[in-house]
Amino acid sequence: MLTGLLKGVFPAHTGTWFQDGRMIASGTQLYPPPSPAHEVLGMWYIPLMLTVGSLTLLATTFIIRTSLRISQRWQAKLSRGA
């Protein structure tokens, strides 16, 4: 999500670069790849990375909450059996 926000501030240093048909860099780079490489997403990088970052945040939150519920059930079962 952070690189999506940084694209607006450092547009020449943030993106996804391809060279010879393969990805060579993605994110915010102090020194972007040299000239034969080209940035493929342009300003579409911003909404794409904000969406991917938000979905990742939601997924990890869901996984953590589910894991905690399962853990609490196991602890309850173990304490009843002991």
Phi and psi in radians as a Rosetta constraint file:
Dihedral C 1 N 2 CA 2 C 2 CIRCULARHARMONIC -1.108 0.35
Dihedral N 2 CA 2 C 2 N 3 CIRCULARHARMONIC -0.725 0.35
Dihedral C 2 N 3 CA 3 C 3 CIRCULARHARMONIC -1.177 0.35
Dihedral N 3 CA 3 C 3 N 4 CIRCULARHARMONIC -0.505 0.35
Dihedral C 3 N 4 CA 4 C 4 CIRCULARHARMONIC -1.089 0.35
Dihedral N 4 CA 4 C 4 N 5 CIRCULARHARMONIC -0.656 0.35
Dihedral C 4 N 5 CA 5 C 5 CIRCULARHARMONIC -1.304 0.35
Dihedral N 5 CA 5 C 5 N 6 CIRCULARHARMONIC -0.608 0.35
Dihedral C 5 N 6 CA 6 C 6 CIRCULARHARMONIC -1.233 0.35
Dihedral N 6 CA 6 C 6 N 7 CIRCULARHARMONIC -0.397 0.35
Dihedral C 6 N 7 CA 7 C 7 CIRCULARHARMONIC -1.031 0.35
Dihedral N 7 CA 7 C 7 N 8 CIRCULARHARMONIC -0.643 0.35
Dihedral C 7 N 8 CA 8 C 8 CIRCULARHARMONIC -1.197 0.35
Dihedral N 8 CA 8 C 8 N 9 CIRCULARHARMONIC -0.480 0.35
Dihedral C 8 N 9 CA 9 C 9 CIRCULARHARMONIC -1.589 0.35
Dihedral N 9 CA 9 C 9 N 10 CIRCULARHARMONIC -0.747 0.35
Dihedral C 9 N 10 CA 10 C 10 CIRCULARHARMONIC -2.139 0.35
Dihedral N 10 CA 10 C 10 N 11 CIRCULARHARMONIC 1.212 0.35
Dihedral C 10 N 11 CA 11 C 11 CIRCULARHARMONIC -1.120 0.35
Dihedral N 11 CA 11 C 11 N 12 CIRCULARHARMONIC -0.545 0.35
Dihedral C 11 N 12 CA 12 C 12 CIRCULARHARMONIC -1.380 0.35
Dihedral N 12 CA 12 C 12 N 13 CIRCULARHARMONIC -0.283 0.35
Dihedral C 12 N 13 CA 13 C 13 CIRCULARHARMONIC -1.896 0.35
Dihedral N 13 CA 13 C 13 N 14 CIRCULARHARMONIC 0.006 0.35
Dihedral C 13 N 14 CA 14 C 14 CIRCULARHARMONIC -2.189 0.35
Dihedral N 14 CA 14 C 14 N 15 CIRCULARHARMONIC 2.323 0.35
Dihedral C 14 N 15 CA 15 C 15 CIRCULARHARMONIC 2.766 0.35
Dihedral N 15 CA 15 C 15 N 16 CIRCULARHARMONIC -2.866 0.35
Dihedral C 15 N 16 CA 16 C 16 CIRCULARHARMONIC -2.151 0.35
Dihedral N 16 CA 16 C 16 N 17 CIRCULARHARMONIC 2.063 0.35
Dihedral C 16 N 17 CA 17 C 17 CIRCULARHARMONIC -1.849 0.35
Dihedral N 17 CA 17 C 17 N 18 CIRCULARHARMONIC 2.384 0.35
Dihedral C 17 N 18 CA 18 C 18 CIRCULARHARMONIC -2.089 0.35
Dihedral N 18 CA 18 C 18 N 19 CIRCULARHARMONIC 2.573 0.35
Dihedral C 18 N 19 CA 19 C 19 CIRCULARHARMONIC -2.561 0.35
Dihedral N 19 CA 19 C 19 N 20 CIRCULARHARMONIC 2.264 0.35
Dihedral C 19 N 20 CA 20 C 20 CIRCULARHARMONIC 0.959 0.35
Dihedral N 20 CA 20 C 20 N 21 CIRCULARHARMONIC 0.675 0.35
Dihedral C 20 N 21 CA 21 C 21 CIRCULARHARMONIC 1.384 0.35
Dihedral N 21 CA 21 C 21 N 22 CIRCULARHARMONIC 0.140 0.35
Dihedral C 21 N 22 CA 22 C 22 CIRCULARHARMONIC -2.321 0.35
Dihedral N 22 CA 22 C 22 N 23 CIRCULARHARMONIC 2.608 0.35
Dihedral C 22 N 23 CA 23 C 23 CIRCULARHARMONIC -1.308 0.35
Dihedral N 23 CA 23 C 23 N 24 CIRCULARHARMONIC 2.246 0.35
Dihedral C 23 N 24 CA 24 C 24 CIRCULARHARMONIC -1.943 0.35
Dihedral N 24 CA 24 C 24 N 25 CIRCULARHARMONIC -0.331 0.35
Dihedral C 24 N 25 CA 25 C 25 CIRCULARHARMONIC -2.814 0.35
Dihedral N 25 CA 25 C 25 N 26 CIRCULARHARMONIC 2.622 0.35
Dihedral C 25 N 26 CA 26 C 26 CIRCULARHARMONIC -2.641 0.35
Dihedral N 26 CA 26 C 26 N 27 CIRCULARHARMONIC 2.462 0.35
Dihedral C 26 N 27 CA 27 C 27 CIRCULARHARMONIC 1.985 0.35
Dihedral N 27 CA 27 C 27 N 28 CIRCULARHARMONIC -2.742 0.35
Dihedral C 27 N 28 CA 28 C 28 CIRCULARHARMONIC -1.744 0.35
Dihedral N 28 CA 28 C 28 N 29 CIRCULARHARMONIC 2.169 0.35
Dihedral C 28 N 29 CA 29 C 29 CIRCULARHARMONIC -1.978 0.35
Dihedral N 29 CA 29 C 29 N 30 CIRCULARHARMONIC 2.404 0.35
Dihedral C 29 N 30 CA 30 C 30 CIRCULARHARMONIC -1.105 0.35
Dihedral N 30 CA 30 C 30 N 31 CIRCULARHARMONIC -0.781 0.35
Dihedral C 30 N 31 CA 31 C 31 CIRCULARHARMONIC -2.159 0.35
Dihedral N 31 CA 31 C 31 N 32 CIRCULARHARMONIC 1.901 0.35
Dihedral C 31 N 32 CA 32 C 32 CIRCULARHARMONIC -1.077 0.35
Dihedral N 32 CA 32 C 32 N 33 CIRCULARHARMONIC 2.738 0.35
Dihedral C 32 N 33 CA 33 C 33 CIRCULARHARMONIC -0.992 0.35
Dihedral N 33 CA 33 C 33 N 34 CIRCULARHARMONIC 2.677 0.35
Dihedral C 33 N 34 CA 34 C 34 CIRCULARHARMONIC -1.129 0.35
Dihedral N 34 CA 34 C 34 N 35 CIRCULARHARMONIC 3.015 0.35
Dihedral C 34 N 35 CA 35 C 35 CIRCULARHARMONIC -0.902 0.35
Dihedral N 35 CA 35 C 35 N 36 CIRCULARHARMONIC -0.670 0.35
Dihedral C 35 N 36 CA 36 C 36 CIRCULARHARMONIC -1.082 0.35
Dihedral N 36 CA 36 C 36 N 37 CIRCULARHARMONIC -0.406 0.35
Dihedral C 36 N 37 CA 37 C 37 CIRCULARHARMONIC -1.381 0.35
Dihedral N 37 CA 37 C 37 N 38 CIRCULARHARMONIC 2.586 0.35
Dihedral C 37 N 38 CA 38 C 38 CIRCULARHARMONIC -2.334 0.35
Dihedral N 38 CA 38 C 38 N 39 CIRCULARHARMONIC 2.553 0.35
Dihedral C 38 N 39 CA 39 C 39 CIRCULARHARMONIC -1.464 0.35
Dihedral N 39 CA 39 C 39 N 40 CIRCULARHARMONIC 2.216 0.35
Dihedral C 39 N 40 CA 40 C 40 CIRCULARHARMONIC -1.697 0.35
Dihedral N 40 CA 40 C 40 N 41 CIRCULARHARMONIC -0.451 0.35
Dihedral C 40 N 41 CA 41 C 41 CIRCULARHARMONIC -1.625 0.35
Dihedral N 41 CA 41 C 41 N 42 CIRCULARHARMONIC -0.385 0.35
Dihedral C 41 N 42 CA 42 C 42 CIRCULARHARMONIC 1.041 0.35
Dihedral N 42 CA 42 C 42 N 43 CIRCULARHARMONIC -2.417 0.35
Dihedral C 42 N 43 CA 43 C 43 CIRCULARHARMONIC -1.337 0.35
Dihedral N 43 CA 43 C 43 N 44 CIRCULARHARMONIC -0.141 0.35
Dihedral C 43 N 44 CA 44 C 44 CIRCULARHARMONIC -1.178 0.35
Dihedral N 44 CA 44 C 44 N 45 CIRCULARHARMONIC -0.247 0.35
Dihedral C 44 N 45 CA 45 C 45 CIRCULARHARMONIC -1.040 0.35
Dihedral N 45 CA 45 C 45 N 46 CIRCULARHARMONIC -0.654 0.35
Dihedral C 45 N 46 CA 46 C 46 CIRCULARHARMONIC -1.089 0.35
Dihedral N 46 CA 46 C 46 N 47 CIRCULARHARMONIC -1.029 0.35
Dihedral C 46 N 47 CA 47 C 47 CIRCULARHARMONIC -1.156 0.35
Dihedral N 47 CA 47 C 47 N 48 CIRCULARHARMONIC -0.562 0.35
Dihedral C 47 N 48 CA 48 C 48 CIRCULARHARMONIC -1.131 0.35
Dihedral N 48 CA 48 C 48 N 49 CIRCULARHARMONIC -0.839 0.35
Dihedral C 48 N 49 CA 49 C 49 CIRCULARHARMONIC -1.246 0.35
Dihedral N 49 CA 49 C 49 N 50 CIRCULARHARMONIC -0.592 0.35
Dihedral C 49 N 50 CA 50 C 50 CIRCULARHARMONIC -1.137 0.35
Dihedral N 50 CA 50 C 50 N 51 CIRCULARHARMONIC -0.670 0.35
Dihedral C 50 N 51 CA 51 C 51 CIRCULARHARMONIC -1.192 0.35
Dihedral N 51 CA 51 C 51 N 52 CIRCULARHARMONIC -0.833 0.35
Dihedral C 51 N 52 CA 52 C 52 CIRCULARHARMONIC -1.074 0.35
Dihedral N 52 CA 52 C 52 N 53 CIRCULARHARMONIC -0.748 0.35
Dihedral C 52 N 53 CA 53 C 53 CIRCULARHARMONIC -1.111 0.35
Dihedral N 53 CA 53 C 53 N 54 CIRCULARHARMONIC -0.735 0.35
Dihedral C 53 N 54 CA 54 C 54 CIRCULARHARMONIC -1.155 0.35
Dihedral N 54 CA 54 C 54 N 55 CIRCULARHARMONIC -0.743 0.35
Dihedral C 54 N 55 CA 55 C 55 CIRCULARHARMONIC -1.133 0.35
Dihedral N 55 CA 55 C 55 N 56 CIRCULARHARMONIC -0.664 0.35
Dihedral C 55 N 56 CA 56 C 56 CIRCULARHARMONIC -1.123 0.35
Dihedral N 56 CA 56 C 56 N 57 CIRCULARHARMONIC -0.734 0.35
Dihedral C 56 N 57 CA 57 C 57 CIRCULARHARMONIC -1.083 0.35
Dihedral N 57 CA 57 C 57 N 58 CIRCULARHARMONIC -0.795 0.35
Dihedral C 57 N 58 CA 58 C 58 CIRCULARHARMONIC -1.106 0.35
Dihedral N 58 CA 58 C 58 N 59 CIRCULARHARMONIC -0.754 0.35
Dihedral C 58 N 59 CA 59 C 59 CIRCULARHARMONIC -1.121 0.35
Dihedral N 59 CA 59 C 59 N 60 CIRCULARHARMONIC -0.772 0.35
Dihedral C 59 N 60 CA 60 C 60 CIRCULARHARMONIC -1.180 0.35
Dihedral N 60 CA 60 C 60 N 61 CIRCULARHARMONIC -0.649 0.35
Dihedral C 60 N 61 CA 61 C 61 CIRCULARHARMONIC -1.082 0.35
Dihedral N 61 CA 61 C 61 N 62 CIRCULARHARMONIC -0.776 0.35
Dihedral C 61 N 62 CA 62 C 62 CIRCULARHARMONIC -1.073 0.35
Dihedral N 62 CA 62 C 62 N 63 CIRCULARHARMONIC -0.773 0.35
Dihedral C 62 N 63 CA 63 C 63 CIRCULARHARMONIC -1.116 0.35
Dihedral N 63 CA 63 C 63 N 64 CIRCULARHARMONIC -0.757 0.35
Dihedral C 63 N 64 CA 64 C 64 CIRCULARHARMONIC -1.126 0.35
Dihedral N 64 CA 64 C 64 N 65 CIRCULARHARMONIC -0.786 0.35
Dihedral C 64 N 65 CA 65 C 65 CIRCULARHARMONIC -1.107 0.35
Dihedral N 65 CA 65 C 65 N 66 CIRCULARHARMONIC -0.726 0.35
Dihedral C 65 N 66 CA 66 C 66 CIRCULARHARMONIC -1.119 0.35
Dihedral N 66 CA 66 C 66 N 67 CIRCULARHARMONIC -0.760 0.35
Dihedral C 66 N 67 CA 67 C 67 CIRCULARHARMONIC -1.085 0.35
Dihedral N 67 CA 67 C 67 N 68 CIRCULARHARMONIC -0.704 0.35
Dihedral C 67 N 68 CA 68 C 68 CIRCULARHARMONIC -1.142 0.35
Dihedral N 68 CA 68 C 68 N 69 CIRCULARHARMONIC -0.700 0.35
Dihedral C 68 N 69 CA 69 C 69 CIRCULARHARMONIC -1.085 0.35
Dihedral N 69 CA 69 C 69 N 70 CIRCULARHARMONIC -0.784 0.35
Dihedral C 69 N 70 CA 70 C 70 CIRCULARHARMONIC -1.109 0.35
Dihedral N 70 CA 70 C 70 N 71 CIRCULARHARMONIC -0.744 0.35
Dihedral C 70 N 71 CA 71 C 71 CIRCULARHARMONIC -1.077 0.35
Dihedral N 71 CA 71 C 71 N 72 CIRCULARHARMONIC -0.721 0.35
Dihedral C 71 N 72 CA 72 C 72 CIRCULARHARMONIC -1.133 0.35
Dihedral N 72 CA 72 C 72 N 73 CIRCULARHARMONIC -0.672 0.35
Dihedral C 72 N 73 CA 73 C 73 CIRCULARHARMONIC -1.114 0.35
Dihedral N 73 CA 73 C 73 N 74 CIRCULARHARMONIC -0.774 0.35
Dihedral C 73 N 74 CA 74 C 74 CIRCULARHARMONIC -1.102 0.35
Dihedral N 74 CA 74 C 74 N 75 CIRCULARHARMONIC -0.725 0.35
Dihedral C 74 N 75 CA 75 C 75 CIRCULARHARMONIC -1.105 0.35
Dihedral N 75 CA 75 C 75 N 76 CIRCULARHARMONIC -0.683 0.35
Dihedral C 75 N 76 CA 76 C 76 CIRCULARHARMONIC -1.136 0.35
Dihedral N 76 CA 76 C 76 N 77 CIRCULARHARMONIC -0.745 0.35
Dihedral C 76 N 77 CA 77 C 77 CIRCULARHARMONIC -1.132 0.35
Dihedral N 77 CA 77 C 77 N 78 CIRCULARHARMONIC -0.731 0.35
Dihedral C 77 N 78 CA 78 C 78 CIRCULARHARMONIC -1.188 0.35
Dihedral N 78 CA 78 C 78 N 79 CIRCULARHARMONIC -0.649 0.35
Dihedral C 78 N 79 CA 79 C 79 CIRCULARHARMONIC -1.263 0.35
Dihedral N 79 CA 79 C 79 N 80 CIRCULARHARMONIC -0.534 0.35
Dihedral C 79 N 80 CA 80 C 80 CIRCULARHARMONIC -1.231 0.35
Dihedral N 80 CA 80 C 80 N 81 CIRCULARHARMONIC -0.616 0.35
Dihedral C 80 N 81 CA 81 C 81 CIRCULARHARMONIC -1.370 0.35
Dihedral N 81 CA 81 C 81 N 82 CIRCULARHARMONIC -0.364 0.35
